[in-house]
Amino acid sequence: MNRFPNLLQAELLPDRTTWRLLAPFSYLDPDHELIEVPAGFETDFASVPRWPLTFALLGQYGHAAAVLHDYLYATGALSRRKADQVFRNALRSSGIARWRAWLMWAGVRVGGAKRYNQTPPSAGFSLSGED
C-alpha cells in the first residue's frame, strides 16, 4: 500500500536552506489516518547537525517524513509524542532502514522539544480521525 498519495514537490528558496511545497502533500499514517500538508508550507527537511559522521548517516534521508514532522511541529496539530511517532512511521513507510529510522526518531525525541509549537490548532481544524 502506498502511504504517500501525493508526490512531494518543493522548490528551494533563495536562502538556500528552506524549501516551499508547490503542491499539497499527504501521508496515510497507520495510527493517525490521513495527514495533509498544504501547498506553500515551508520546511528545512531534516535538521541534522552538520557533523560529518552524523550528516553522512542521517542527512540525506527521509525528506517526506521530515516535511510531515515539520508541519506537525509547526501547527501543534498532534502532541509532540504523536508527531514523533508519525515521523518514525513515515520514515519506515518510505523505505528507510529500521536502524536509521530509529536514530532519526531518537534525535527528534532528544532534541526536538524547543522546536515544538504547543499552541493548539485553530478551532475547526483537525486531522482526519482527530477530535
N, C-alpha and C positions, 0 to 999 in steps of 0.2 A: 504494500500500500504506500503510495506517495503521500507523505505527510506535509509536503510543501506544494500546495496547489498553484501558486504563482511563482514565476521566475523572479529572482532577486535582480532588480535593475536599479543601479545607482550611478551617480556622477560624482567625480572628485571636485571639490570646491577649491577656489583659489588659495585658501590657506594650506592646501596640500596635506591636511590631516583629517579633514571632515568630508563625509560623503552624504549626499542627499538622495533619498529614494525618488525615482522617477515614476514609479507606479506602486499601487498598494501591494503589500507583501503579507502573506499569511502562513500560518502553521497550524496543523491539526494535532494538538497535543493529546496524548492518551489519557491524561489526568484532568485537563482543563478545557477540553474541546477546542473550538476554533479561536485563534488569536490573530487579530488583524492589525497590521501597522500601516497607517495611511501614507499615501504619496506625500512627499515633502518633508517627511521625518528625517532628521539629521543624526548621523552616527559616526563614531570613530572606529567602528567594528570592535575588535577585542583590544582592550587597553593593556597589552602585555608589556612588562618592563623591557627595555632595550638591552638588557644584559645579554651577552652573546649566546650562552647556552640556553637560557630561558626563552629568548626570542626564537632561536633555532628549533626548539622543541614545540613551542606553542603559538608563535606569532602569526603564521600564515594559515591558520586553520579555523574553521567554524564561523565564517563570516555571517551566514544565515542565522545561526544560533545567536551570535553577538548582536545582530540587529534586533531580534526579539527581546533579548535581555536588556539592551539599552532602552528600548521602548518601555518595557515593564518597569524598569528602574525610574525612568523619567516621569512616567504617569502615576506610579503607585497603584496601578490597577490591580495588582496582586500583592500579597505580603512579600517581603524580601525572600523569605524561605521558599515560597511557592515560585517566585520569579527565578530563583536559582535552580529549582527543580525543573522548570520549563527549559532553562538553558541546557542543563545536562541531558534531558530527553531529546532536545533538538540536536545537540551535538551527536548523540548516538544515532538519531534518525537520519542524519546527513552522512553517516558512514565514518565518523571519527572513531578511532580506536578507543576501546574501553579505558585503557590506562591514560591516554591523552585527555579524554573527556573528564576523567576523574581529577586529573591535575588542574584542568581549567576550572572545573566546578569548585575544587578546593581553593583555588586562587580567589574566586569571587566571594566565597564564604568568609575567607580570612580578610581580604582587603576591600570588599565592596560596600561596607556599611556607610561610609561617608558620602558615597555617590547615590545612595537610595533616597528617593523622594517620598517622604512619609505622608505627604498631602494626599488625601483620598481623591479619587477621580470625581469630576463634576457630577451633579445629580443627573440621573438618567443614563449615564454611561456605564456599561458593564461588558465584560467579555461573555461570550456565549456560555451559558451554564453558571455564571456567577451572579449571585444576588447582591 
